Amino acid sequence: MRDLVDIGMGRTARRTFELEDISIVPSRRTRSSKDVSTAWQIDAYRFDAPILSHPTDALVSPAMAIHLGKLGALGVINGEGLWARHRDVEAKIEELIEVATENPDPLAAIRHLQQLHSAPLDTGLLGEAVAAVRDAGVTTAVRVSPQHAQELTPALLEAGVEILVVHGTIISAEHVAQVSTGGSDEVFATGPHDGVVREPLNLKTFINDLDIPVIAGGVHDHRTALHLMRTGAAGVIVGYGSAAGATTTGEVLGIGVPMATAIADAAAARRDYLDETGGRYVHVIADGDIHASGDLAKAIACGADAAVLGTPLAASAEAPGRGWYWPSAAAHPDTPRGALLQVATDEDRPSLECVLTGPSQDPFGELNIVGALRRAMAKAGYSDLKEFQKVGLSVRV
């Protein structure tokens, strides 16, 4: 039964929990961390680490996606980001960082980011980025918004994309997006739109017409997660990337996703859908408030199969943002929901390998993230991720 509290006369709210509100409770059995597997698999694609990157240009270039793939994680390219708009992306990011560093106005960097994103989308450039990752022999994944999924997907398929991520702040299966090609919407380099209003994206039809797995989200509760699973999605994203620098909660939209509760709700939807379909398993992917290894471990313990990381990966020496991070929603043309933040300096940026697998000298869980997850699982006595989803939890009152 849901725990409801009165917030005033005739108005109630559900009591929910963030990841920081819970702790993992070890069992009486422990095991060696050498006997623990952090691998997971979605469709035909297997990964050694349950980690996806946030699809922001600050974090994922084709080279970074390749590096992540070779280290067992999944790099997700932003299909509507700078690599799909400019050929000299490194120089554009350099310009952006210079504005963020030298201009005393904190809004100047956002204005410059919006200006960079006002360049038309070029499916040729996007295809080149995807092909570079594919040719390196790692799994290729690209994020598109619901508004542009239908326009961009054919070019992505031709370039060899293997996993498509349809990702927005909040997505429902009933109404995904109303695509207007006039006003402030995108103009593609392959040809301008005709200015008509198209029908909303039918996500179920869209997914069923594809031969590749689709990950979709974000969602925030059991009902929405279950509806999205019924579209045929291989994975459902829970949350909307709430992290340092993101301003969706409170400041801009007032929408909040309590991650511990949201993950547990989506995991319950996964069980219901498994029963409903006679065995079809949909992966739950946590996206929000995961800044350190302990947060990742608690997300898995709440029921997630994998998690999206942002700032921890952005701090690495290989990240194109050179220690700066901004969420993909920060570039929205009229309602940006994120700021540029410096998460590491050039002098103290660790290697990506160090961030993921160590070794670490950091006592705060920002390095050797996968190694720490493996040790948490071992201390609790579990040998794989699906078993670890059954671990005991406690709540701080």
QUIJO-V770315 format. One record per residue. PHI is phi in whole degrees, 0 to 359 (* if undefined). Layout:
<<PHI> <PHI>>
This chain:
<<*> <289> <270> <257> <233> <280> <249> <168> <294> <77> <226> <240> <219> <279> <280> <231> <225> <273> <298> <290> <276> <242> <222> <277> <252> <295> <267> <283> <254> <236> <211> <287> <295> <291> <264> <254> <248> <257> <285> <215> <219> <238> <57> <267> <252> <250> <228> <283> <232> <278> <227> <244> <273> <294> <279> <237> <295> <294> <243> <237> <253> <305> <295> <293> <299> <296> <297> <300> <298> <289> <264> <95> <257> <238> <272> <249> <281> <282> <292> <241> <266> <291> <290> <259> <232> <225> <277> <259> <296> <302> <293> <295> <293> <300> <300> <298> <295> <298> <296> <296> <278> <257> <271> <290> <281> <295> <273> <297> <294> <295> <299> <292> <297> <298> <296> <297> <279> <282> <296> <293> <291> <239> <295> <293> <297> <299> <298> <296> <296> <295> <297> <297> <290> <300> <292> <278> <86> <248> <294> <260> <226> <226> <264> <231> <279> <302> <296> <238> <300> <291> <287> <271> <300> <303> <293> <293> <297> <295> <281> <104> <299> <249> <227> <255> <247> <265> <227> <220> <302> <226> <234> <237> <284> <278> <217> <270> <196> <259> <268> <256> <262> <255> <63> <269> <290> <291> <244> <270> <293> <280> <144> <290> <288> <265> <84> <266> <265> <263> <292> <301> <295> <272> <295> <295> <295> <301> <291> <295> <277> <259> <259> <241> <291> <241> <256> <227> <163> <260> <236> <221> <211> <298> <297> <293> <297> <295> <299> <291> <298> <289> <284> <102> <299> <280> <214> <237> <274> <252> <100> <219> <77> <302> <202> <305> <98> <282> <235> <298> <286> <77> <294> <254> <256> <74> <267> <233> <239> <288> <295> <299> <292> <297> <296> <297> <297> <294> <295> <293> <297> <299> <296> <296> <291> <300> <291> <296> <259> <75> <131> <277> <262> <249> <282> <257> <240> <278> <220> <159> <60> <247> <249> <213> <298> <295> <295> <298> <298> <290> <297> <296> <298> <284> <130> <286> <269> <200> <216> <265> <248> <238> <301> <300> <283> <294> <283> <286> <294> <273> <294> <294> <284> <53> <90> <258> <226> <213> <288> <299> <289> <292> <265> <304> <295> <229> <222> <295> <230> <169> <236> <276> <232> <271> <258> <198> <263> <301> <282> <238> <275> <284> <290> <300> <300> <294> <298> <275> <233> <80> <288> <232> <247> <269> <271> <249> <82> <266> <234> <51> <296> <289> <298> <292> <299> <300> <291> <298> <296> <294> <296> <270> <90> <246> <255> <213> <294> <295> <294> <294> <294> <262> <296> <290> <230> <236> <242> <279> <277>>
